[in-house]
């Protein structure tokens, strides 16, 4: 077997994981020197930093003034579960799933909450359910961006302005990277470790006035653990949305999130963040368009994720292999790039079709993605030759 020549240029940063994602350019732990450590999160400076994170989140995302923003436990998972367990059941539910996390919410609604009136709308990896079938007389639960499938909803036009139910949106790999139409969203959740490259363990819960009204007027018929309780005596616990967290947060992770928010602000907020994401996608999409062995898992361009870019191998020789062989080859590509130190953690999600998943969110540099693409070609050619010679 003849070795294939390796590219000369390497990405300056090889962090292309879809979560936790790359830290911002120029990141240093020295940026966290102002962290309120060794103090109670309920102390005056502790609460001030938590409130500052909420205020900066509102400013950068453009969240309306009458929406509440809270820092809650257990990452995006905790935030979305909190919304489901406290608000669902008041009316019928349409729930959408087209990748692992959305289908996880379906399992919770069907098997854990055991809702009486539920319509499940699913699609395979690479596609969306028929959004035109969604009924907005009902509650609607969905992910904005399918992190493990590379498929997003193209916009909010499919969401009715005169909806009667609530919309519950898992936006964990969309917030800070895609335009979110707040007037269409009643519950929005995300985690710090995604687009801004923060640390794990904390989730963000954003509620519209309609969501608050639901919380204050509806009591589910199942018990709620302490970390899910958002009301007391029928009224919203306002302190949660002013930095008085339900349980003890990591003040070090908080400082890291504030640093990321300050970086986003230095770019000009959402305009700068979206510009970086667009540049990143151009670098990847130009290569995909010019490459015959790979294609986007999502074939509809408008629905292709701009953050978690999922790719499938379409080389004819590889397609002639059985599914297990294809999976082995895809994993070998990711392993080769990891061994070379040019791309870490870019294998497809464990439940997804065999392929690659490359993070292209705002903390990644377009120059690094451009430098990565010749290495992707090298790794594919090397892995394919190894498979043919095995």
C-alpha positions, 0 to 999 in steps of 0.5 A, a space after each residue: 500500500 502506497 501512503 497518500 501524501 498529507 496536506 502541508 497546512 494544518 488547522 490552527 485549532 482542531 476543535 470541531 466537536 459539536 458539544 462541548 464546542 470550541 472555545 472562542 478565538 484567543 480564549 485563556 483561563 485568565 479571562 476568568 480571574 473575576 469569577 466570584 469564587 469561594 462566595 455564596 451564589 446568593 451573596 450580593 456579588 454572586 447574584 449580581 454576576 448571575 443577573 449580568 449574565 441574564 442581562 447580556 443574554 437578553 441584549 445579544 439575542 434580542 429577547 423581548 423585555 417582557 420575556 423571562 430568562 432564567 439560568 437552570 440546572 442540567 444543561 439544555 436537557 434540564 431546561 427542556 425537561 423542566 418546560 415539558 414537565 411543568 407546562 404540557 398536559 393542559 391541551 393536546 400536543 403535536 411533538 416533532 422529532 427528526 434526530 436523537 434529541 427530538 426523538 428523546 423528547 417524544 419518548 419522554 412525552 409518550 412514555 414518562 408523562 404519558 400524555 393522553 392527547 399527543 400526535 407524534 410527527 417524525 422523520 428520518 435523519 436528513 429530513 423534516 416532518 411535514 410542518 404544514 401538518 402541525 396544528 397550532 390549536 395545540 401545544 407544539 414541541 420541536 427542536 430548531 436545529 437537529 444537532 445530530 442530523 444536521 437538519 433545522 427548520 428553515 425559519 419560523 414562517 410555519 408557526 401560526 401567529 394566532 396560535 392557541 397553544 404554546 411552542 416549546 423550542 429546543 434551540 441548543 445548537 441554534 441560539 447565537 447562530 440562527 435567527 430566532 423569531 421570538 414572537 413565534 416562540 413561547 419556551 426556548 432552551 439552550 445550553 452554554 456549551 454550544 454556540 458560544 463554547 461555554 461549559 456544561 451543566 447549566 441551561 437557559 430557559 426563556 419564557 414568553 408571557 404566554 408561557 408564564 400565564 400557562 405556568 400560573 394557571 395550570 398544575 400538572 397531575 404528576 409530582 414535580 421534583 424541586 429543580 423543576 418547580 417554577 411557581 409557588 402558590 400559583 405565582 411564578 417564582 420571579 427570583 429564578 429569572 433575576 439570578 436567584 438560581 434553583 440550586 447552586 451554579 458553578 460560578 466559574 462556568 458562569 464567568 466563562 459564559 459571561 466571557 463568551 457573551 462579552 466576546 460576542 458583544 465585541 463582534 457586534 452581537 448577533 450580526 457578527 456571530 451570524 457573519 462568522 457562521 456564514 463564513 464557516 459554512 461557505 468554507 465547508 459548502 464550497 468544498 462539499 460542492 467540489 467533492 464527489 465522495 461526500 454530500 450533506 446528509 440533508 439534501 434540502 439546502 434551506 434545511 441544512 444546519 449551519 452549525 452541526 454540519 452532518 455529511 454522508 459518504 456517497 462514493 460509489 465504492 463505499 456505497 457498495 459496501 454493507 452498512 457495517 463496513 461503511 460505519 467502520 470506514 467513517 469511524 476510521 476517517 475520524 480516527 485518522 484525523 484525530 491521530 494527526 491532531 487536525 480534527 477532534 470529535 467529528 464522527 457522526 453521532 452514535 444513533 445517526 447514519 454513518 458519516 461525519 459531523 463538523 461543528 461550524 458555529 461562531 467560535 470556529 474560524 473559517 480559515 481552520 475549516 478551509 485548512 481541514 478540507 484537504 485533510 478530509 480528502 486525505 483521510 477518506 482516500 487513506 481509509 478507503 485504500 486501507 479497506 480495499 487492501 484489508 
